[in-house]
Amino acid sequence: MTDYSLGDRGTLRVITDDYYDAEILQVFEELQIDREKVWNGEARLIPEPNNPYEPNSIAVYIDDIKIGRLSPADSAEYWKPITRVVASGYDAIAHLQLSAVLRRRDGESFIESEGLLSLSPAHSLFPLNQAPTQATLLPQGPSMKVLDEKDYAEYLHSILPPSGEGRVILSLEVNALRQPDGSFIDSVEVFHDRKKVGRLSTQMSEQLAPVIRYAFERNKLTSAWGTIRGNAFELSLTVQAVRASELPAEWFEELPNNVPELLPETENFKVPESYEPTVGELNRQNLSKKKRGLVGSFSVGGGTASDSPGSVEVKSGASVENPNRRIALLLGIVGALILIGGVFVVFAEPMLGILAIVLGASIVFLGLFMGRPPMEATSDQ
């Protein structure tokens, strides 16, 4: 399927911390205790209409690995636009930052993770218009103010959505602007659906003019993402595009137009049943409702964590046995000797003997406490 890059003018948190430990380990391959690792890249948002636990949830995938999901509230908000993309035959793509660190606490190893999607609000994911067919679209970047937009206020008010904010596709063209001294400079003019709506500053024009001419020489117009905001009394228009010096080499090679046409708006979009349970989701009924340890079969050794299909290996520097067992045995022996000695002494020196018996018994109980087997987590902890 073709990728559809979603608007990235916002941040959305991904739920990663309960049923996805084994899959997150697959992404990082290795995690060390208390040393955070970060992954950045493109993630797919896949609607799961048949999720048995959270119907109509939206899963987050890196390649073919499910590493999290949106919260129920976020899934409900983004369900319609994401299913529209999928029903139109595209993969919904957004930039993801995933971080993870291995922790060790109370003799157990577990992963702390966080996922952040660069994702615009649901009502701003799609442009209000389409890019021209013969256009190349600049990658999204910092905002640039469009100047003189007030001269076109009547037209801009006609395209301003009721919400007061919307994304638009703007076209950029270079024209020569005559200066008072008779010289000419490049001026980048901004168009919406072939109607002029303003211009960029002289500085921005100088940077973008060579790029626009490069595309024009190859029979391509240059388009960019923009945002229109306002109300009945005022308006603002901005262009979001990377600086010319930051354009990747592949953009010049491909001159992509990556705003595919979507199905018309409707109440519901039919999407495939795409729920695929993770290792944690398969064991969902057996997991603690609190912070869960790693799911799978565990072995303990060196200082990192790795996984294999169907199991997870955790290396953390402790043995599977209770590490306090030898100390507990030694305390038990010492406590017993003091207790026995107190029994003999109590007949000659009652106070000293009683103190020895109490001390010996306390040491024995301390040894028993330290040598007890680890408690297993239950499903209602």
Salt bridges, closest charged atoms under 4 A:
ASP18 OD1 - ARG69 NH1 3.35
ASP34 OD1 - ARG103 NH1 2.82
GLU42 OE2 - HIS95 ND1 3.48
GLU48 OE2 - LYS66 NZ 2.90
GLU54 OE2 - ARG69 NH2 3.30
ASP64 OD1 - ARG44 NH2 3.48
GLU112 OE1 - ARG103 NE 3.05
GLU112 OE2 - ARG105 NH2 3.99
GLU114 OE2 - ARG13 NH1 2.05
ASP148 OD2 - ARG199 NE 2.69
GLU149 OE2 - LYS145 NZ 2.66
GLU149 OE2 - LYS150 NZ 3.88
GLU165 OE1 - ARG229 NE 3.55
GLU173 OE2 - ARG194 NH2 2.88
ASP186 OD1 - ARG213 NH2 2.71
GLU189 OE2 - LYS196 NZ 3.00
ASP193 OD2 - HIS192 ND1 3.85
GLU217 OE1 - ARG218 NH1 3.69
GLU265 OE1 - LYS80 NZ 3.76
GLU265 OE2 - ARG84 NH1 3.35
GLU281 OE1 - LYS66 NZ 3.14
GLU321 OE1 - ARG325 NH1 3.67
